[in-house]
Amino acid sequence: MVAQGGLGDESYNDYAYTGYQKGLKDNGLEGTPIESDDIVGQGEQVLRRAGDEGLGLVIDLEYSHAEILPKVAADYPDTDFALVNAEATGDNVVSVLFQEQEGSYLAGALAAIQTSNTSDPKINADKVIGVIGGAQSAGIDKFLVGYIQGARDTDPDVKVLTAYSNDFADPTKGQQLAQSMFDQGADIVYAVAGGTGAGVIQAAEDSNHYAIGVDANQDDVAPGFVLTTMLKRTDVAMETLLKDYKDGKFPGGETLNLGLAEDGVGLSDFANTKDAIGQETIDKIADLKQQIIDGDIEVWNVVEQGYPDYYSGQ
Amino acid sequence: MIDLLLASAITLSVPLVLAALGGAIHRRSGTVNIGLEAHMILGALIGAVVSGATGNWAAGALAGLVAGALSGLLMNLVITRLKGNEIIVGLGYNIVMFGVIGYVLRAVFGVSGTLQVDGLQRMPKLVIPGVADVPILGALISGKDPLFWLCVVLVPVLAWLLRSTTWGVRLRATGASEPASASLGLRTLAIRDGAGIVAGALAALGGVALSLGTVGLFNENMTAGRGYVALAAFYFGRSKPLPTALACLLFGFFDALQIRLQTVGGFNADIISTLPYIAVVVVLAFTGIRQHYRGARALS
């Protein structure tokens, strides 16, 4: 398993590594993480070295390897490769993509319902919610549009404020952006901005409102102030890949789409906010989840479909 | 609306003002401090960790200040005693500092990116009774943290120190001409080292303003280029305390404005977030043109 930017981030890489270790144990396989200080620049060397060692399966978490991976994979036909978060071609290459828009849809729906729940002291009278992206790109707007669609479908009167921090590691900017949204009547802000999101959660705590976390479970960062987290289950991806590999069903040449149905994305279990949200709403969200899985609700995917008419990305 | 905008502008300006004032002092002694970013991030980390360990923000801020002073001295020694080029040393120092902090985060704290410090105490917001509800004035001076007030005090004090004290005169003399000052018997290297210590300490407090002021956590890239903005600010302010601080306020104001305009909606995020930088360039151009004419008049 090739890590992206190193283990120990308590998020993407560690999450994947946990699933990787569990997958190894469950399937009686052996494996080791591969780290590099310059995973982008040294990508080809790292992958070739892994190929030279005659490894059976190499899982690559670095999405920027999408261009070099097919070349390397072609030179090592006896090794299987898997790339997470990007698509690469090749008979012995599997690409894993997450359907983040589906989880974000649920987050948006939940926020739209909760912003009208004025019996909750953290909720104001205004039907306004917000979302902050780390940078304006299709990969991030996929989350934003899913969230906006979820909110619109649930309650067309809810206004969704949007902003970009243009930095994934500036909590001060995150705090200021969120504060500015709270000042304009928002009470729930979804942060899709890595380390900048920590500032959004802080702002929620300071002004007694809610933040929604992303990727790894952030519900306990500020208990009670993180309404939920839109989880991206990299660990599930790892376990699935290893099991398929063990069973000899490695889907070479295919792309795995991990969405709500596969438990690849989803909301956290509302550990600290169950009472504030209420069982009725939780059931409603579970129902929406089932409708997405059944295909009754189609969630817009910016990466594949471009921008919808209600959000131009500006 | 205007109240909230002003309050936000000040919050965003405080870290810049502290770092830029440090850089300005250093500049007056003859050294351009490219390493402000490194001193800031170190101050932010030490401040957060010590505040967490002691449960006391003042201890955290003090520890950040001391760490920054040492860091400032270390970097300056390479420039003054080993005769390193100030630009290269500063750039290298930034790279090394961010590398070391990234390593320490992983090795000691077992995290990368965000460090949430248990028991961390943030700086208090000092609400002034009676003033807090006054429009504009309340937003400008009430509910601010102690480092804001330090800035308010530092600007006139530093200006006075530079203008009217022996230390200030010697510092400026060293900056104006090191050989001439040395020929008069001034210990110019020691004077420059002193200025380097002040720069490191103030920039580190700027970092503390981020990790204990605006938010209560650390992120290994949380300075986000503010050290470089501070660099531009003291050039802009010709290394004079008041104009330097005003330059930071100008930047902070437009940063707060772009944040508000973005969340109101209808503007392209990429374009609008360049607003603070464009504002700085425009004002720089105006001051440049004005000085040009003033210079021409003085000559004729």
Interface residues (C-beta under 8 A of the other chain):
Chain A: G5 G6 G8 D9 E10 S11 G130 Q136 L161 T162 A163 Y164 N166 D167 A169 D170 P171 T172 K173 G174 Q175 Q176 L177 Q179 S180 M181 D183 Q184 G194 G195 A198 G199 Q202 V221 Q314
Chain B: L4 S8 T11 L12 P15 R106 G110 V111 S112 G113 T114 Q116 L210 T214 V215 G216 L217 N219 E220 N221 M222 A224 A256 I259 R260 Q262 T263 V264 G265 G266 F267 N268 A269 D270 S273
